Amino acid sequence: MLNLNGNKIKTNGTMMVTELLFSHDKMLSLNLGNNKIEHDGIIGILSVLNSSNYTLEELNIDNPVYRTIC
């Protein structure tokens, strides 16, 4: 389990977590709640889960940052 809840992680930090998920395919739980993750960070994490990491059983992304794309 990796608990990064409330660490003020933004897009760059999310991309580092994405790289971590590519290389650590045994992680079962990841908590990214209460951070400043925007839509592109969430898409990055979900793309890893869709393509190469099939072991993650729990992902928490509570309270991400929502902004309108215009």
N, CA, C and O atoms as a GROMACS GRO file, in nm:
protein
  280
    1MET      N    1   0.084  -0.118   0.000
    1MET     CA    2   0.000   0.000   0.000
    1MET      C    3   0.089   0.124   0.000
    1MET      O    4   0.188   0.133   0.072
    2LEU      N    5   0.050   0.220  -0.083
    2LEU     CA    6   0.117   0.349  -0.085
    2LEU      C    7   0.012   0.454  -0.052
    2LEU      O    8  -0.085   0.471  -0.125
    3ASN      N    9   0.032   0.526   0.059
    3ASN     CA   10  -0.063   0.626   0.105
    3ASN      C   11  -0.003   0.765   0.084
    3ASN      O   12   0.086   0.807   0.158
    4LEU      N   13  -0.052   0.836  -0.017
    4LEU     CA   14  -0.007   0.972  -0.047
    4LEU      C   15  -0.121   1.071  -0.025
    4LEU      O   16  -0.124   1.177  -0.089
    5ASN      N   17  -0.212   1.039   0.063
    5ASN     CA   18  -0.328   1.121   0.092
    5ASN      C   19  -0.285   1.257   0.148
    5ASN      O   20  -0.207   1.264   0.242
    6GLY      N   21  -0.338   1.365   0.088
    6GLY     CA   22  -0.315   1.499   0.140
    6GLY      C   23  -0.174   1.553   0.123
    6GLY      O   24  -0.131   1.636   0.203
    7ASN      N   25  -0.102   1.508   0.021
    7ASN     CA   26   0.036   1.554   0.000
    7ASN      C   27   0.049   1.666  -0.101
    7ASN      O   28   0.160   1.698  -0.144
    8LYS      N   29  -0.060   1.727  -0.139
    8LYS     CA   30  -0.061   1.840  -0.234
    8LYS      C   31   0.003   1.803  -0.368
    8LYS      O   32   0.068   1.885  -0.432
    9ILE      N   33  -0.017   1.679  -0.409
    9ILE     CA   34   0.037   1.630  -0.536
    9ILE      C   35  -0.040   1.694  -0.651
    9ILE      O   36  -0.163   1.697  -0.652
   10LYS      N   37   0.034   1.746  -0.748
   10LYS     CA   38  -0.024   1.807  -0.868
   10LYS      C   39   0.009   1.719  -0.988
   10LYS      O   40   0.043   1.602  -0.972
   11THR      N   41  -0.002   1.774  -1.107
   11THR     CA   42   0.017   1.696  -1.230
   11THR      C   43   0.156   1.634  -1.238
   11THR      O   44   0.168   1.515  -1.269
   12ASN      N   45   0.261   1.709  -1.211
   12ASN     CA   46   0.397   1.654  -1.219
   12ASN      C   47   0.416   1.538  -1.121
   12ASN      O   48   0.476   1.436  -1.156
   13GLY      N   49   0.365   1.553  -1.001
   13GLY     CA   50   0.374   1.445  -0.903
   13GLY      C   51   0.295   1.324  -0.946
   13GLY      O   52   0.336   1.210  -0.922
   14THR      N   53   0.182   1.348  -1.010
   14THR     CA   54   0.100   1.237  -1.059
   14THR      C   55   0.173   1.160  -1.167
   14THR      O   56   0.163   1.037  -1.175
   15MET      N   57   0.247   1.230  -1.251
   15MET     CA   58   0.324   1.162  -1.355
   15MET      C   59   0.434   1.075  -1.293
   15MET      O   60   0.466   0.969  -1.347
   16MET      N   61   0.490   1.118  -1.182
   16MET     CA   62   0.589   1.036  -1.111
   16MET      C   63   0.523   0.910  -1.055
   16MET      O   64   0.581   0.802  -1.060
   17VAL      N   65   0.402   0.924  -1.003
   17VAL     CA   66   0.327   0.808  -0.953
   17VAL      C   67   0.296   0.714  -1.068
   17VAL      O   68   0.300   0.592  -1.052
   18THR      N   69   0.265   0.770  -1.185
   18THR     CA   70   0.238   0.688  -1.304
   18THR      C   71   0.361   0.604  -1.339
   18THR      O   72   0.348   0.485  -1.368
   19GLU      N   73   0.478   0.666  -1.337
   19GLU     CA   74   0.602   0.591  -1.364
   19GLU      C   75   0.624   0.482  -1.259
   19GLU      O   76   0.669   0.372  -1.291
   20LEU      N   77   0.592   0.513  -1.135
   20LEU     CA   78   0.605   0.415  -1.028
   20LEU      C   79   0.514   0.295  -1.053
   20LEU      O   80   0.555   0.180  -1.033
   21LEU      N   81   0.392   0.320  -1.098
   21LEU     CA   82   0.299   0.210  -1.126
   21LEU      C   83   0.348   0.123  -1.241
   21LEU      O   84   0.326   0.002  -1.240
   22PHE      N   85   0.414   0.183  -1.340
   22PHE     CA   86   0.471   0.104  -1.450
   22PHE      C   87   0.576   0.007  -1.399
   22PHE      O   88   0.585  -0.106  -1.447
   23SER      N   89   0.656   0.049  -1.302
   23SER     CA   90   0.768  -0.033  -1.258
   23SER      C   91   0.737  -0.121  -1.137
   23SER      O   92   0.811  -0.216  -1.110
   24HIS      N   93   0.631  -0.092  -1.064
   24HIS     CA   94   0.595  -0.172  -0.947
   24HIS      C   95   0.458  -0.235  -0.969
   24HIS      O   96   0.356  -0.185  -0.921
   25ASP      N   97   0.457  -0.344  -1.042
   25ASP     CA   98   0.331  -0.405  -1.077
   25ASP      C   99   0.274  -0.497  -0.969
   25ASP      O  100   0.181  -0.573  -0.995
   26LYS      N  101   0.329  -0.491  -0.848
   26LYS     CA  102   0.279  -0.573  -0.738
   26LYS      C  103   0.200  -0.489  -0.636
   26LYS      O  104   0.150  -0.544  -0.537
   27MET      N  105   0.189  -0.359  -0.658
   27MET     CA  106   0.118  -0.272  -0.564
   27MET      C  107  -0.031  -0.306  -0.563
   27MET      O  108  -0.093  -0.319  -0.669
   28LEU      N  109  -0.087  -0.320  -0.444
   28LEU     CA  110  -0.227  -0.357  -0.432
   28LEU      C  111  -0.318  -0.239  -0.403
   28LEU      O  112  -0.436  -0.242  -0.439
   29SER      N  113  -0.266  -0.134  -0.337
   29SER     CA  114  -0.350  -0.024  -0.294
   29SER      C  115  -0.274   0.108  -0.309
   29SER      O  116  -0.157   0.118  -0.273
   30LEU      N  117  -0.343   0.209  -0.362
   30LEU     CA  118  -0.284   0.341  -0.381
   30LEU      C  119  -0.386   0.446  -0.338
   30LEU      O  120  -0.497   0.450  -0.389
   31ASN      N  121  -0.346   0.530  -0.244
   31ASN     CA  122  -0.434   0.635  -0.193
   31ASN      C  123  -0.380   0.771  -0.236
   31ASN      O  124  -0.277   0.816  -0.185
   32LEU      N  125  -0.450   0.835  -0.328
   32LEU     CA  126  -0.413   0.967  -0.377
   32LEU      C  127  -0.521   1.070  -0.344
   32LEU      O  128  -0.529   1.175  -0.408
   33GLY      N  129  -0.602   1.041  -0.245
   33GLY     CA  130  -0.711   1.131  -0.208
   33GLY      C  131  -0.660   1.263  -0.153
   33GLY      O  132  -0.548   1.272  -0.102
   34ASN      N  133  -0.745   1.366  -0.164
   34ASN     CA  134  -0.718   1.498  -0.107
   34ASN      C  135  -0.588   1.559  -0.157
   34ASN      O  136  -0.513   1.620  -0.079
   35ASN      N  137  -0.561   1.544  -0.285
   35ASN     CA  138  -0.446   1.607  -0.349
   35ASN      C  139  -0.497   1.707  -0.452
   35ASN      O  140  -0.618   1.730  -0.461
   36LYS      N  141  -0.410   1.765  -0.529
   36LYS     CA  142  -0.448   1.865  -0.629
   36LYS      C  143  -0.434   1.807  -0.768
   36LYS      O  144  -0.383   1.873  -0.860
   37ILE      N  145  -0.480   1.684  -0.784
   37ILE     CA  146  -0.468   1.614  -0.910
   37ILE      C  147  -0.576   1.661  -1.006
   37ILE      O  148  -0.694   1.662  -0.973
   38GLU      N  149  -0.533   1.702  -1.126
   38GLU     CA  150  -0.626   1.747  -1.228
   38GLU      C  151  -0.658   1.632  -1.323
   38GLU      O  152  -0.605   1.522  -1.309
   39HIS      N  153  -0.744   1.659  -1.419
   39HIS     CA  154  -0.792   1.554  -1.509
   39HIS      C  155  -0.680   1.483  -1.584
   39HIS      O  156  -0.689   1.362  -1.606
   40ASP      N  157  -0.576   1.554  -1.624
   40ASP     CA  158  -0.467   1.489  -1.700
   40ASP      C  159  -0.389   1.390  -1.613
   40ASP      O  160  -0.342   1.288  -1.662
   41GLY      N  161  -0.376   1.419  -1.485
   41GLY     CA  162  -0.311   1.326  -1.393
   41GLY      C  163  -0.392   1.200  -1.373
   41GLY      O  164  -0.338   1.089  -1.368
   42ILE      N  165  -0.523   1.217  -1.361
   42ILE     CA  166  -0.612   1.102  -1.345
   42ILE      C  167  -0.609   1.015  -1.470
   42ILE      O  168  -0.606   0.892  -1.462
   43ILE      N  169  -0.610   1.079  -1.586
   43ILE     CA  170  -0.602   1.004  -1.711
   43ILE      C  171  -0.472   0.926  -1.719
   43ILE      O  172  -0.472   0.810  -1.763
   44GLY      N  173  -0.360   0.986  -1.677
   44GLY     CA  174  -0.232   0.916  -1.678
   44GLY      C  175  -0.232   0.792  -1.591
   44GLY      O  176  -0.184   0.687  -1.632
   45ILE      N  177  -0.287   0.805  -1.471
   45ILE     CA  178  -0.292   0.690  -1.380
   45ILE      C  179  -0.382   0.580  -1.437
   45ILE      O  180  -0.346   0.463  -1.434
   46LEU      N  181  -0.497   0.618  -1.488
   46LEU     CA  182  -0.588   0.518  -1.544
   46LEU      C  183  -0.532   0.451  -1.668
   46LEU      O  184  -0.562   0.335  -1.694
   47SER      N  185  -0.452   0.523  -1.745
   47SER     CA  186  -0.393   0.460  -1.863
   47SER      C  187  -0.293   0.352  -1.824
   47SER      O  188  -0.284   0.250  -1.893
   48VAL      N  189  -0.219   0.371  -1.715
   48VAL     CA  190  -0.127   0.268  -1.667
   48VAL      C  191  -0.206   0.145  -1.623
   48VAL      O  192  -0.170   0.032  -1.654
   49LEU      N  193  -0.313   0.169  -1.550
   49LEU     CA  194  -0.394   0.056  -1.500
   49LEU      C  195  -0.455  -0.019  -1.616
   49LEU      O  196  -0.472  -0.141  -1.610
   50ASN      N  197  -0.489   0.052  -1.722
   50ASN     CA  198  -0.550  -0.012  -1.837
   50ASN      C  199  -0.449  -0.090  -1.920
   50ASN      O  200  -0.485  -0.188  -1.986
   51SER      N  201  -0.322  -0.047  -1.919
   51SER     CA  202  -0.225  -0.108  -2.010
   51SER      C  203  -0.129  -0.207  -1.946
   51SER      O  204  -0.091  -0.305  -2.010
   52SER      N  205  -0.087  -0.184  -1.819
   52SER     CA  206   0.019  -0.270  -1.771
   52SER      C  207   0.008  -0.314  -1.626
   52SER      O  208   0.070  -0.413  -1.588
   53ASN      N  209  -0.068  -0.245  -1.543
   53ASN     CA  210  -0.074  -0.281  -1.402
   53ASN      C  211  -0.209  -0.344  -1.371
   53ASN      O  212  -0.310  -0.275  -1.362
   54TYR      N  213  -0.209  -0.475  -1.356
   54TYR     CA  214  -0.334  -0.547  -1.333
   54TYR      C  215  -0.349  -0.593  -1.188
   54TYR      O  216  -0.444  -0.663  -1.156
   55THR      N  217  -0.256  -0.555  -1.101
   55THR     CA  218  -0.262  -0.603  -0.963
   55THR      C  219  -0.325  -0.504  -0.867
   55THR      O  220  -0.365  -0.543  -0.757
   56LEU      N  221  -0.334  -0.376  -0.903
   56LEU     CA  222  -0.390  -0.276  -0.814
   56LEU      C  223  -0.538  -0.306  -0.790
   56LEU      O  224  -0.618  -0.309  -0.884
   57GLU      N  225  -0.572  -0.327  -0.664
   57GLU     CA  226  -0.709  -0.361  -0.628
   57GLU      C  227  -0.786  -0.242  -0.574
   57GLU      O  228  -0.909  -0.239  -0.579
   58GLU      N  229  -0.715  -0.143  -0.521
   58GLU     CA  230  -0.781  -0.028  -0.461
   58GLU      C  231  -0.711   0.101  -0.502
   58GLU      O  232  -0.589   0.114  -0.487
   59LEU      N  233  -0.789   0.197  -0.553
   59LEU     CA  234  -0.737   0.327  -0.591
   59LEU      C  235  -0.830   0.433  -0.536
   59LEU      O  236  -0.949   0.434  -0.567
   60ASN      N  237  -0.777   0.523  -0.454
   60ASN     CA  238  -0.855   0.632  -0.398
   60ASN      C  239  -0.806   0.763  -0.459
   60ASN      O  240  -0.690   0.799  -0.445
   61ILE      N  241  -0.896   0.833  -0.528
   61ILE     CA  242  -0.865   0.966  -0.582
   61ILE      C  243  -0.973   1.065  -0.536
   61ILE      O  244  -1.015   1.151  -0.613
   62ASP      N  245  -1.018   1.052  -0.413
   62ASP     CA  246  -1.117   1.144  -0.357
   62ASP      C  247  -1.070   1.288  -0.366
   62ASP      O  248  -0.952   1.317  -0.348
   63ASN      N  249  -1.163   1.378  -0.394
   63ASN     CA  250  -1.141   1.522  -0.395
   63ASN      C  251  -1.033   1.570  -0.490
   63ASN      O  252  -0.944   1.644  -0.449
   64PRO      N  253  -1.039   1.528  -0.619
   64PRO     CA  254  -0.943   1.584  -0.714
   64PRO      C  255  -0.983   1.728  -0.750
   64PRO      O  256  -1.089   1.775  -0.709
   65VAL      N  257  -0.899   1.796  -0.824
   65VAL     CA  258  -0.929   1.932  -0.868
   65VAL      C  259  -1.008   1.923  -0.998
   65VAL      O  260  -0.964   1.858  -1.093
   66TYR      N  261  -1.123   1.986  -1.001
   66TYR     CA  262  -1.204   1.988  -1.124
   66TYR      C  263  -1.200   2.127  -1.183
   66TYR      O  264  -1.232   2.226  -1.116
   67ARG      N  265  -1.161   2.135  -1.307
   67ARG     CA  266  -1.161   2.263  -1.379
   67ARG      C  267  -1.227   2.242  -1.514
   67ARG      O  268  -1.219   2.134  -1.573
   68THR      N  269  -1.290   2.344  -1.561
   68THR     CA  270  -1.353   2.336  -1.692
   68THR      C  271  -1.248   2.351  -1.801
   68THR      O  272  -1.156   2.432  -1.790
   69ILE      N  273  -1.263   2.274  -1.904
   69ILE     CA  274  -1.171   2.283  -2.017
   69ILE      C  275  -1.241   2.366  -2.125
   69ILE      O  276  -1.338   2.321  -2.186
   70CYS      N  277  -1.192   2.485  -2.148
   70CYS     CA  278  -1.252   2.574  -2.251
   70CYS      C  279  -1.145   2.637  -2.335
   70CYS      O  280  -1.176   2.714  -2.426
   0.00000   0.00000   0.00000
